[in-house]
Amino acid sequence: MHLLAAGTRQPAWINTGYDEFAKRLPAECKLLLHEIPLSTARKRADLARAVRDEGQKMLAALPDGAGVVALDVNGRSFSSEALARQLGRWLQGGRDLALMIGGPDGLTRECLARAELKWSLSPMTLPHGLVRVLVAEQLYRAWTILKGHPYHRA
């Protein structure tokens, strides 16, 4: 699985949290982080161009043939058990999975259109760095449910 995330300078606690859950995942569903640099247009307060630039970089970084999931506040919500079932389908599908996390201003329409699934972690807007940690933890939780591991307690 590939986690394409906008932003290259995260606080240490974000990196530590992400790393903790990513390392717990087994080889069958290894999670690889690909950081997409934020656009320099942000420095000029040209947010529309910044989002467009970041979206183009995100789409260019998608692995060939991968299933694509966009993290989006308007996407589909999953219970932990439902995400476990979805993870099982992704693993059985036999192709890589790419999960896209936009920057401070989200993903472009093109990124959202490219996604086969839009996944919402919450109806609240979350900091894009924190989403990395939450995605890694939720994927680890889903895997533990599939394997009957005691990590998940309903």
N, C-alpha and C positions, 0 to 999 in steps of 0.2 A: 504494500500500500504506500502511496506517495501523498504526503501532505504538502501542498503548495501553499505557502503562507506569505502574504505581503509583509515586508518589514524585515530588516536585518539586525536591528539593535534593540533587543528586548532586555528588560531588567533581569538580573540574575535569577530571581525567584521564578520567573516565567520559564527560563531555560532549565532550571533545576526540576520544576514540576513536570514539564514536558518530557525531559530525559528520564525521569523516574518511571513514568508509565510506558513510554516507548520501549525502554529496555526490558520491561516485564513481558512484552509480547513475544511469543515464540516465532521461530523462523517461518512458519506457515502463514503468519500474518504480520510480518515485520513492517514497521512504520518508519518510512524514510522522510526526513524533513528537507524540503527544497525552499529556501528563502528567496523571495522575489524582492529585489530592491525597490524601495519607494521612489517615485519619480522626483527628479530635481525640480519639476514644475511646481511642486508644493512650496518651495522657497519663494517663488514669485506669486504665490497665492492664486495660481491658475489651477483650481481644483478639478475642473472638468478635464483639462488636459492631463493632469496627474492621474486621475482615475483611468482615463483612456490608455495612457502609457502603461500603467500597471496591468490593466486588462490584457493588453497585447503581449506583455511579457509572460503573464500567467498562461495564456493560451499557447504561446510558443513553447512553454516548459512542459506541457502535457505529454506524458509518454504515449507513443504510438499504440493505438488499439486499446487504451485504458478506458474503463468505465469512469464516468466523471460525475462527481457529486459536488454541488456548491453549498457551502454553509451560508444560509440566508435566513434572516428573521421571519420572512414570509413563507418559508419552506415547511415541510412535513415534520411534525414532532413524533418522536418515538418514545415509548416506555423502554425501560432497560431490557425487558424480555423481547419486545418487538425489535429492538435494535440487534439483539442477539440473533434472532431469526434472519434479519436482513444481512447481518455479517455472515451467517452460514450460507446464504444464497450467493453473496459476493465471493466467498471462498470457493464454493462449488462451481462458480461461473468460469473459473480457469483463466481469467485475465486480470491484469493489474487494475488497481483502483486508484484514482486520483481525486483527492479531496481538496477543494479550493477555498481558501480563506482570504477575503479581500482585506484591503488596508482600512484606514480610519474612515474612509468614505464608501466602503463596500466594493462590490464587484460590478463590472460593467454589464450592460444588457447582453452583450455578446457572450460573456462568460456564463451568465445565467441561462442563456439560450443553448449553449453547448452542453450544459449539465443534463444528465439523464434523470437526476433526482436532486431536489433542493431539500436540504436538511436544516431544520431549525432547532437549536439547542434550547431556546427560550423565546417567549414573545418580547422579552426585554432586549434592548441593544446592549451588547457586551463588548468590552475592549478586545480588539482583534488579537492582541497577544494572549489574553486569557483564553480565547477560543482554542488555541493550540493545546493548552493544558487540558481543557475540558474534552476535546475530541480524543486525545490520547487516553485519558482516563475512561471515557465512555466506551471506546473500542476495547480497552483492556477488560472492563467490566463485562461487555458483551461476550468476549472470548471466554471469560471465566464461567459465565452462565452456560455457554455451549458445552464446556468441559466438565460441568458439575463441580467446579472449584468453590470453596466456601467464601471467597472474597465478597460475592454479592449476597446481601441479606435483604430480603424484601421488607 
